[in-house]
Amino acid sequence: MDAVFETVSGFTTTGSSILTDVEALCHASLFWRSFTHWIGGMGVLVFLLMLIPSRGGSHMNLMKAESPGYKVSKFVPQVKNNARTLYRIYLGMTLITIAALLIARMHWFDAVCLSFGAAGTGGFAILNSSCASYTSAQQWILTIAMVAFGVNFSFYYLMLIRRPKDALKMEEVRGYIAIILASGTAITINIAHLYSSIGTAIKHAFFQVATIITTTGFATADFDKWPSFSKTILFLLMICGACAGSTGGGIKVSRLIVAVKSMFLELYQLVHPRSVKKVRMDGAPVGSRTLRSLYIFLTTYFLIFAVSILLISVDGFDFETNMSAVAATLNNIGPGFSVVGPTSNFSMYSYFSKIILIFDMLAGRLEILPMLIMLYPKTWRRHS
């Protein structure tokens, strides 16, 4: 069961672990754990952005659910060229991260493994202290890398084909950066008294914000000991997640933007019932079918969230531990709070709870509705 948990955590790029001493593992095992992150991150991108058929069909709804508000289209006309483009961007960014860490004098093995984790937004570290033992320069490089891999890859493609204006107009990317800056600033102010200098507080604040919102799961500090205000921000970032079309997990920034716009539109129409307005994303109207899929997703998400907390509560751990454990696995984060904090692991949970958390990891990475469809009895019933 522990082997299955660790493997699923790797390929879903979650980073939650049952290992109490990762430094006791050989280099081959450490490399394999990190490599599963890299493969898992690219695999999701390929399936979401490459294999969706270009002509309608039921599978198109998966892309609309993943990126609500955007017009679903391929990067390039042919599937092979599309795959080649994605791999070039993904591999190129990974190599740049490795090179930057090597320039910062990180050991080559550490640089490769951590770059795989940052690229796949995983979180398996090769040291028990995660990333706390590395230099400030190396930690800042990882921070920038994690943020970069949490961006919608459509942004990079638009940059490559020299359409920077279209790339910079993407509301999701602008909202994603704004959330990071606002959260990092708020946490810095809140934890400044815990560190010797404001620079150290900024470094730890933005590293933790980057690793949580991108659902990576690395750590440079034990944020479980931070004030409640900072921990609450991090918990909300767990649910938020990165951009759609990235290697990150969570609900996704695009979904939250559309949901907030829908709320304000509903309030406006209550005051002005004769008004005719639609929710728009990047200037394009969001269809009613896409909105319905979004509402169903959010309802199902929070239902699974609540049921999972109820089921794993049979192990007797406190509410904060159980809630953060489900949030960490369902959103593919890695560490949570309290007993499953950044300095702990998930080894203490029973086999039953681990099965629930494994399901949450798969549902969070493969999308909730496809997972439920697979478990729905009528899906497998033969039609006469």
MOZIUR-V305910 format. One record per residue. N is the residue number from 1. RES is the residue in three letters. SS is DSSP state (H for helix, E for strand, L for the rest). D_LAST is the distance of its C-alpha to the last C-alpha in Angstrom with 2 decimals. Layout:
# MOZIUR-V305910
((N,RES,SS,D_LAST) (N,RES,SS,D_LAST))
This chain:
# MOZIUR-V305910
((1,MET,L,38.83) (2,ASP,H,41.79) (3,ALA,H,40.99) (4,VAL,H,37.41) (5,PHE,H,38.82) (6,GLU,H,41.43) (7,THR,H,39.06) (8,VAL,H,36.49) (9,SER,H,39.49) (10,GLY,H,40.70) (11,PHE,H,37.64) (12,THR,L,36.74) (13,THR,L,40.42) (14,THR,L,41.05) (15,GLY,L,44.20) (16,SER,L,44.07) (17,SER,L,45.59) (18,ILE,L,46.25) (19,LEU,L,49.28) (20,THR,L,52.67) (21,ASP,L,54.76) (22,VAL,H,53.25) (23,GLU,H,56.67) (24,ALA,H,56.42) (25,LEU,L,53.63) (26,CYS,L,54.53) (27,HIS,H,54.33) (28,ALA,H,51.29) (29,SER,H,49.26) (30,LEU,H,50.58) (31,PHE,H,49.72) (32,TRP,H,46.17) (33,ARG,H,45.59) (34,SER,H,46.85) (35,PHE,H,44.97) (36,THR,H,41.61) (37,HIS,H,42.50) (38,TRP,H,43.27) (39,ILE,H,40.05) (40,GLY,H,37.95) (41,GLY,H,39.68) (42,MET,H,39.22) (43,GLY,H,35.61) (44,VAL,H,34.61) (45,LEU,H,36.66) (46,VAL,H,35.08) (47,PHE,H,31.50) (48,LEU,H,32.39) (49,LEU,H,34.83) (50,MET,L,33.91) (51,LEU,L,30.23) (52,ILE,L,29.04) (53,PRO,L,28.03) (54,SER,L,30.71) (55,ARG,L,28.48) (56,GLY,L,26.65) (57,GLY,L,23.08) (58,SER,L,21.64) (59,HIS,L,23.86) (60,MET,H,26.90) (61,ASN,H,26.56) (62,LEU,H,27.57) (63,MET,H,30.83) (64,LYS,H,31.44) (65,ALA,H,31.00) (66,GLU,H,33.37) (67,SER,L,35.92) (68,PRO,L,35.76) (69,GLY,L,38.01) (70,TYR,L,38.27) (71,LYS,L,37.07) (72,VAL,L,34.64) (73,SER,L,36.06) (74,LYS,L,36.75) (75,PHE,L,40.24) (76,VAL,L,40.45) (77,PRO,L,38.35) (78,GLN,L,37.10) (79,VAL,H,35.13) (80,LYS,H,37.65) (81,ASN,H,40.54) (82,ASN,H,38.87) (83,ALA,H,38.48) (84,ARG,H,42.04) (85,THR,H,43.36) (86,LEU,H,41.78) (87,TYR,H,43.03) (88,ARG,H,46.48) (89,ILE,H,46.76) (90,TYR,H,45.47) (91,LEU,H,47.55) (92,GLY,H,50.57) (93,MET,H,50.63) (94,THR,H,50.28) (95,LEU,H,53.21) (96,ILE,H,55.28) (97,THR,H,54.76) (98,ILE,H,55.77) (99,ALA,H,58.82) (100,ALA,H,59.90) (101,LEU,H,59.76) (102,LEU,H,61.72) (103,ILE,H,64.32) (104,ALA,L,64.58) (105,ARG,L,65.49) (106,MET,L,62.42) (107,HIS,L,61.86) (108,TRP,H,59.52) (109,PHE,H,57.04) (110,ASP,H,56.89) (111,ALA,H,56.57) (112,VAL,H,53.58) (113,CYS,H,51.70) (114,LEU,H,52.40) (115,SER,H,51.52) (116,PHE,H,48.10) (117,GLY,H,47.66) (118,ALA,H,48.89) (119,ALA,H,46.74) (120,GLY,L,43.50) (121,THR,L,44.77) (122,GLY,L,44.42) (123,GLY,L,47.38) (124,PHE,L,48.03) (125,ALA,L,51.81) (126,ILE,L,53.98) (127,LEU,L,56.67) (128,ASN,L,56.59) (129,SER,L,58.23) (130,SER,L,55.42) (131,CYS,L,57.34) (132,ALA,L,60.37) (133,SER,L,62.60) (134,TYR,L,62.42) (135,THR,L,64.96) (136,SER,H,64.69) (137,ALA,H,64.22) (138,GLN,H,61.31) (139,GLN,H,59.70) (140,TRP,H,60.09) (141,ILE,H,58.50) (142,LEU,H,55.45) (143,THR,H,55.37) (144,ILE,H,55.36) (145,ALA,H,52.75) (146,MET,H,50.33) (147,VAL,H,50.76) (148,ALA,H,50.26) (149,PHE,H,46.97) (150,GLY,L,45.72) (151,VAL,L,46.14) (152,ASN,L,43.28) (153,PHE,H,43.42) (154,SER,H,43.18) (155,PHE,H,46.76) (156,TYR,H,47.97) (157,TYR,H,46.29) (158,LEU,H,47.97) (159,MET,H,51.23) (160,LEU,H,50.81) (161,ILE,L,50.38) (162,ARG,L,53.42) (163,ARG,L,51.86) (164,PRO,H,53.49) (165,LYS,H,53.62) (166,ASP,H,49.84) (167,ALA,H,49.52) (168,LEU,H,52.05) (169,LYS,L,50.35) (170,MET,L,47.23) (171,GLU,H,47.33) (172,GLU,H,45.32) (173,VAL,H,47.84) (174,ARG,H,50.78) (175,GLY,H,49.31) (176,TYR,H,48.61) (177,ILE,H,52.23) (178,ALA,H,53.59) (179,ILE,H,51.79) (180,ILE,H,53.21) (181,LEU,H,56.73) (182,ALA,H,56.73) (183,SER,H,55.33) (184,GLY,H,57.66) (185,THR,H,60.67) (186,ALA,H,59.95) (187,ILE,H,59.50) (188,THR,H,62.63) (189,ILE,H,64.71) (190,ASN,H,63.30) (191,ILE,H,63.95) (192,ALA,H,67.13) (193,HIS,H,69.31) (194,LEU,H,67.53) (195,TYR,L,68.63) (196,SER,L,72.01) (197,SER,L,71.41) (198,ILE,H,69.29) (199,GLY,H,68.15) (200,THR,H,66.65) (201,ALA,H,64.88) (202,ILE,H,63.44) (203,LYS,H,62.26) (204,HIS,H,60.46) (205,ALA,H,59.04) (206,PHE,H,57.50) (207,PHE,H,56.27) (208,GLN,H,54.43) (209,VAL,H,53.06) (210,ALA,H,51.86) (211,THR,H,50.28) (212,ILE,H,48.46) (213,ILE,H,47.20) (214,THR,L,45.96) (215,THR,L,44.40) (216,THR,L,46.47) (217,GLY,L,48.15) (218,PHE,L,51.54) (219,ALA,L,54.58) (220,THR,L,58.33) (221,ALA,L,59.21) (222,ASP,L,58.07) (223,PHE,H,56.74) (224,ASP,H,55.94) (225,LYS,H,59.71) (226,TRP,L,59.86) (227,PRO,L,60.45) (228,SER,H,57.60) (229,PHE,H,57.66) (230,SER,H,56.92) (231,LYS,H,54.24) (232,THR,H,52.52) (233,ILE,H,52.52) (234,LEU,H,51.01) (235,PHE,H,48.30) (236,LEU,H,47.40) (237,LEU,H,47.37) (238,MET,H,44.88) (239,ILE,H,42.41) (240,CYS,H,43.39) (241,GLY,L,42.84) (242,ALA,L,43.58) (243,CYS,L,42.44) (244,ALA,L,38.93) (245,GLY,L,38.63) (246,SER,L,41.05) (247,THR,L,40.81) (248,GLY,L,41.47) (249,GLY,L,39.18) (250,GLY,L,39.34) (251,ILE,L,38.04) (252,LYS,L,39.81) (253,VAL,H,42.76) (254,SER,H,40.87) (255,ARG,H,38.55) (256,LEU,H,41.63) (257,ILE,H,43.49) (258,VAL,H,40.76) (259,ALA,H,40.42) (260,VAL,H,44.21) (261,LYS,H,44.39) (262,SER,H,41.71) (263,MET,H,43.80) (264,PHE,H,46.98) (265,LEU,H,45.29) (266,GLU,H,44.07) (267,LEU,H,47.64) (268,TYR,H,49.08) (269,GLN,H,46.85) (270,LEU,H,47.81) (271,VAL,H,51.43) (272,HIS,L,50.81) (273,PRO,L,47.88) (274,ARG,L,48.38) (275,SER,L,48.20) (276,VAL,L,45.51) (277,LYS,L,44.96) (278,LYS,L,42.21) (279,VAL,L,41.90) (280,ARG,E,43.03) (281,MET,E,42.91) (282,ASP,L,45.31) (283,GLY,L,45.99) (284,ALA,E,42.40) (285,PRO,E,40.51) (286,VAL,L,37.62) (287,GLY,L,34.54) (288,SER,H,33.08) (289,ARG,H,29.72) (290,THR,H,31.66) (291,LEU,H,33.62) (292,ARG,H,30.58) (293,SER,H,29.19) (294,LEU,H,32.66) (295,TYR,H,32.91) (296,ILE,H,29.56) (297,PHE,H,30.72) (298,LEU,H,34.09) (299,THR,H,32.72) (300,THR,H,30.35) (301,TYR,H,33.21) (302,PHE,H,35.71) (303,LEU,H,33.29) (304,ILE,H,32.64) (305,PHE,H,36.39) (306,ALA,H,37.33) (307,VAL,H,34.89) (308,SER,H,35.99) (309,ILE,H,39.62) (310,LEU,H,38.99) (311,LEU,H,37.30) (312,ILE,H,39.95) (313,SER,H,42.72) (314,VAL,H,42.48) (315,ASP,H,44.66) (316,GLY,L,47.52) (317,PHE,L,48.49) (318,ASP,L,49.90) (319,PHE,H,47.89) (320,GLU,H,49.20) (321,THR,H,48.10) (322,ASN,H,44.55) (323,MET,H,44.08) (324,SER,H,45.47) (325,ALA,H,43.49) (326,VAL,H,40.18) (327,ALA,H,41.55) (328,ALA,H,42.70) (329,THR,H,39.39) (330,LEU,H,36.94) (331,ASN,L,39.12) (332,ASN,L,39.88) (333,ILE,L,43.59) (334,GLY,L,44.94) (335,PRO,L,47.79) (336,GLY,L,47.92) (337,PHE,L,50.80) (338,SER,H,52.76) (339,VAL,H,51.58) (340,VAL,H,49.18) (341,GLY,L,51.74) (342,PRO,L,52.81) (343,THR,L,55.11) (344,SER,L,52.58) (345,ASN,L,49.10) (346,PHE,L,45.94) (347,SER,L,46.92) (348,MET,L,47.79) (349,TYR,L,44.27) (350,SER,L,42.39) (351,TYR,H,39.38) (352,PHE,H,37.14) (353,SER,H,38.62) (354,LYS,H,38.38) (355,ILE,H,34.62) (356,ILE,H,34.41) (357,LEU,H,36.70) (358,ILE,H,34.76) (359,PHE,H,31.62) (360,ASP,H,33.87) (361,MET,H,35.22) (362,LEU,H,31.84) (363,ALA,H,30.63) (364,GLY,H,33.91) (365,ARG,H,33.81) (366,LEU,H,30.18) (367,GLU,L,29.80) (368,ILE,H,28.58) (369,LEU,H,25.36) (370,PRO,H,23.83) (371,MET,H,24.86) (372,LEU,H,23.24) (373,ILE,H,19.96) (374,MET,H,20.10) (375,LEU,H,20.71) (376,TYR,L,18.16) (377,PRO,H,15.61) (378,LYS,H,12.69) (379,THR,H,13.57) (380,TRP,L,12.55) (381,ARG,L,9.42) (382,ARG,L,6.43) (383,HIS,L,3.79) (384,SER,L,0.00))
